[in-house]
Amino acid sequence: MQGALREVMEAIYEQDFLSCSHGFRPGRRAHDALRAVDAMVEREGIKVILEADFQAYFYSLDRTKLREISA
């Protein structure tokens, strides 16, 4: 079921992603993302890169409040 849903979602949304988007996309790997970041740093002279762990953020949300909002 998950695989079938993934295929449907990819068919719908893949065209909307930017070419610089790498996360969990077919045919793209972590090393591709690292190469893209390296090229961008070199080309643009970027000095700072920030990382955010959104998964940890979502685990910290109060689920009862979310249920109240969605009800």
MDTraj code that builds the backbone (N, CA, C; nanometers):
import mdtraj as md
import numpy as np

residues = "MET GLN GLY ALA LEU ARG GLU VAL MET GLU ALA ILE TYR GLU GLN ASP PHE LEU SER CYS SER HIS GLY PHE ARG PRO GLY ARG ARG ALA HIS ASP ALA LEU ARG ALA VAL ASP ALA MET VAL GLU ARG GLU GLY ILE LYS VAL ILE LEU GLU ALA ASP PHE GLN ALA TYR PHE TYR SER LEU ASP ARG THR LYS LEU ARG GLU ILE SER ALA".split()
xyz = np.array([
    [0.0828, -0.1189, 0.0000],
    [0.0000, 0.0000, 0.0000],
    [0.0876, 0.1257, 0.0000],
    [0.1921, 0.1253, 0.0829],
    [0.2797, 0.2434, 0.0874],
    [0.3465, 0.2672, -0.0473],
    [0.3912, 0.1585, -0.1108],
    [0.4562, 0.1724, -0.2407],
    [0.3623, 0.2288, -0.3455],
    [0.2387, 0.1829, -0.3457],
    [0.1401, 0.2322, -0.4421],
    [0.1108, 0.3800, -0.4178],
    [0.0969, 0.4182, -0.2922],
    [0.0717, 0.5582, -0.2586],
    [0.1907, 0.6451, -0.2987],
    [0.3128, 0.5946, -0.2745],
    [0.4325, 0.6686, -0.3132],
    [0.4340, 0.6942, -0.4641],
    [0.4001, 0.5929, -0.5424],
    [0.3987, 0.6087, -0.6877],
    [0.2973, 0.7136, -0.7327],
    [0.1814, 0.7135, -0.6724],
    [0.0783, 0.8126, -0.7070],
    [0.1251, 0.9525, -0.6689],
    [0.1789, 0.9657, -0.5475],
    [0.2247, 1.0973, -0.5004],
    [0.3402, 1.1496, -0.5865],
    [0.4334, 1.0608, -0.6232],
    [0.5445, 1.1028, -0.7083],
    [0.4932, 1.1521, -0.8430],
    [0.3985, 1.0807, -0.9010],
    [0.3439, 1.1203, -1.0309],
    [0.2782, 1.2581, -1.0239],
    [0.2164, 1.2885, -0.9120],
    [0.1471, 1.4171, -0.8969],
    [0.2446, 1.5304, -0.8668],
    [0.3375, 1.5089, -0.7735],
    [0.4184, 1.6190, -0.7204],
    [0.5590, 1.6309, -0.7749],
    [0.6136, 1.5276, -0.8370],
    [0.7531, 1.5323, -0.8831],
    [0.7792, 1.6526, -0.9732],
    [0.6867, 1.6862, -1.0590],
    [0.7054, 1.7980, -1.1520],
    [0.7123, 1.9331, -1.0818],
    [0.6625, 1.9415, -0.9582],
    [0.6616, 2.0686, -0.8863],
    [0.7905, 2.0972, -0.8094],
    [0.8736, 1.9948, -0.7898],
    [0.9972, 2.0130, -0.7128],
    [1.1025, 2.0841, -0.7955],
    [1.1819, 2.1638, -0.7298],
    [1.2938, 2.2301, -0.7954],
    [1.4049, 2.1284, -0.8196],
    [1.4880, 2.1548, -0.9172],
    [1.5977, 2.0620, -0.9468],
    [1.6967, 2.0528, -0.8311],
    [1.6989, 2.1527, -0.7440],
    [1.7915, 2.1507, -0.6303],
    [1.7364, 2.0709, -0.5123],
    [1.6148, 2.0211, -0.5223],
    [1.5548, 1.9418, -0.4157],
    [1.5973, 1.7957, -0.4301],
    [1.6512, 1.7379, -0.3214],
    [1.7050, 1.6023, -0.3300],
    [1.6382, 1.5040, -0.2342],
    [1.5748, 1.5502, -0.1300],
    [1.5260, 1.4610, -0.0247],
    [1.4214, 1.3607, -0.0690],
    [1.4516, 1.2336, -0.0557],
    [1.3584, 1.1233, -0.0788],
    [1.2960, 1.1254, -0.2179],
    [1.3735, 1.1666, -0.3176],
    [1.3232, 1.1685, -0.4547],
    [1.3867, 1.0560, -0.5341],
    [1.3127, 0.9999, -0.6283],
    [1.3658, 0.8875, -0.7056],
    [1.4895, 0.9282, -0.7852],
    [1.5907, 0.8425, -0.7804],
    [1.7124, 0.8672, -0.8563],
    [1.8057, 0.9697, -0.7965],
    [1.7774, 1.0154, -0.6759],
    [1.8632, 1.1151, -0.6108],
    [1.9139, 1.0581, -0.4796],
    [2.0397, 1.0865, -0.4525],
    [2.1026, 1.0315, -0.3330],
    [2.1648, 1.1430, -0.2496],
    [2.2015, 1.1089, -0.1286],
    [2.2625, 1.2072, -0.0389],
    [2.3892, 1.2667, -0.0998],
    [2.4672, 1.1849, -0.1687],
    [2.5904, 1.2368, -0.2293],
    [2.5608, 1.3366, -0.3412],
    [2.4502, 1.3195, -0.4106],
    [2.4100, 1.4176, -0.5118],
    [2.3817, 1.5518, -0.4457],
    [2.3147, 1.5480, -0.3320],
    [2.2835, 1.6709, -0.2584],
    [2.4117, 1.7384, -0.2102],
    [2.5057, 1.6586, -0.1599],
    [2.6329, 1.7154, -0.1125],
    [2.7103, 1.7806, -0.2271],
    [2.7108, 1.7161, -0.3436],
    [2.7781, 1.7751, -0.4590],
    [2.7110, 1.9066, -0.5001],
    [2.5792, 1.9113, -0.4939],
    [2.5061, 2.0339, -0.5292],
    [2.5378, 2.1465, -0.4314],
    [2.5428, 2.1138, -0.3028],
    [2.5763, 2.2152, -0.2019],
    [2.7189, 2.2638, -0.2218],
    [2.8115, 2.1716, -0.2465],
    [2.9507, 2.2084, -0.2690],
    [2.9639, 2.3028, -0.3889],
    [2.8932, 2.2715, -0.4972],
    [2.8977, 2.3570, -0.6161],
    [2.8387, 2.4949, -0.5865],
    [2.7311, 2.4993, -0.5102],
    [2.6674, 2.6266, -0.4770],
    [2.7583, 2.7113, -0.3877],
    [2.8228, 2.6474, -0.2912],
    [2.9151, 2.7192, -0.2031],
    [3.0287, 2.7781, -0.2852],
    [3.0836, 2.6982, -0.3756],
    [3.1942, 2.7443, -0.4600],
    [3.1503, 2.8576, -0.5525],
    [3.0345, 2.8419, -0.6160],
    [2.9854, 2.9396, -0.7143],
    [2.9388, 3.0691, -0.6487],
    [2.8653, 3.0576, -0.5380],
    [2.8025, 3.1750, -0.4760],
    [2.8856, 3.2358, -0.3632],
    [2.9891, 3.1660, -0.3192],
    [3.0713, 3.2175, -0.2091],
    [2.9984, 3.2143, -0.0757],
    [2.9124, 3.1164, -0.0587],
    [2.8350, 3.1041, 0.0652],
    [2.9287, 3.0768, 0.1825],
    [2.9061, 3.1453, 0.2932],
    [2.9924, 3.1320, 0.4106],
    [2.9288, 3.0508, 0.5232],
    [2.7948, 3.0424, 0.5257],
    [2.7254, 2.9754, 0.6356],
    [2.6205, 2.8799, 0.5791],
    [2.6149, 2.7606, 0.6371],
    [2.5117, 2.6634, 0.6020],
    [2.4414, 2.6238, 0.7307],
    [2.3094, 2.6346, 0.7323],
    [2.2305, 2.5988, 0.8505],
    [2.1613, 2.4655, 0.8274],
    [2.1492, 2.3888, 0.9340],
    [2.0779, 2.2617, 0.9279],
    [1.9657, 2.2659, 1.0309],
    [1.8505, 2.2144, 0.9948],
    [1.7368, 2.2108, 1.0864],
    [1.6808, 2.0697, 1.0915],
    [1.6488, 2.0234, 1.2096],
    [1.5922, 1.8900, 1.2271],
    [1.4431, 1.9051, 1.2525],
    [1.3644, 1.9064, 1.1444],
    [1.2209, 1.9259, 1.1570],
    [1.1518, 1.8059, 1.2192],
    [1.2077, 1.6882, 1.2006],
    [1.1472, 1.5687, 1.2590],
    [1.1424, 1.5827, 1.4113],
    [1.2509, 1.6266, 1.4704],
    [1.2528, 1.6455, 1.6153],
    [1.1514, 1.7519, 1.6567],
    [1.1337, 1.8537, 1.5734],
    [1.0356, 1.9580, 1.6036],
    [0.8952, 1.8995, 1.6094],
    [0.8586, 1.8204, 1.5116],
    [0.7236, 1.7650, 1.5078],
    [0.6968, 1.6698, 1.6232],
    [0.8001, 1.6009, 1.6695],
    [0.7827, 1.5142, 1.7866],
    [0.7566, 1.5958, 1.9130],
    [0.7969, 1.7223, 1.9132],
    [0.7799, 1.8049, 2.0326],
    [0.6431, 1.8735, 2.0390],
    [0.5641, 1.8663, 1.9325],
    [0.4331, 1.9317, 1.9302],
    [0.3344, 1.8626, 2.0244],
    [0.2481, 1.9411, 2.0827],
    [0.1430, 1.8896, 2.1695],
    [0.0293, 1.8366, 2.0821],
    [0.0156, 1.7064, 2.0761],
    [-0.0829, 1.6428, 1.9873],
    [-0.2276, 1.6790, 2.0243],
    [-0.2542, 1.6980, 2.1522],
    [-0.3916, 1.7336, 2.1907],
    [-0.4284, 1.8704, 2.1336],
    [-0.3350, 1.9636, 2.1320],
    [-0.3616, 2.0959, 2.0742],
    [-0.3871, 2.0856, 1.9239],
    [-0.3101, 1.9999, 1.8579],
    [-0.3307, 1.9812, 1.7134],
    [-0.4688, 1.9240, 1.6844],
    [-0.5121, 1.8299, 1.7670],
    [-0.6443, 1.7712, 1.7475],
    [-0.7529, 1.8781, 1.7681],
    [-0.7327, 1.9645, 1.8663],
    [-0.8299, 2.0721, 1.8900],
    [-0.8384, 2.1657, 1.7717],
    [-0.7262, 2.1964, 1.7124],
    [-0.7220, 2.2872, 1.5977],
    [-0.7926, 2.2248, 1.4775],
    [-0.7696, 2.0960, 1.4549],
    [-0.8251, 2.0307, 1.3366],
    [-0.9709, 1.9904, 1.3528],
    [-1.0218, 1.9970, 1.4730],
    [-1.1614, 1.9537, 1.4961],
    [-1.2608, 2.0594, 1.4564],
])
top = md.Topology()
chain = top.add_chain()
for i, resn in enumerate(residues, 1):
    res = top.add_residue(resn, chain, resSeq=i)
    for name in ("N", "CA", "C"):
        top.add_atom(name, md.element.get_by_symbol(name[0]), res)
traj = md.Trajectory(xyz[None], top)
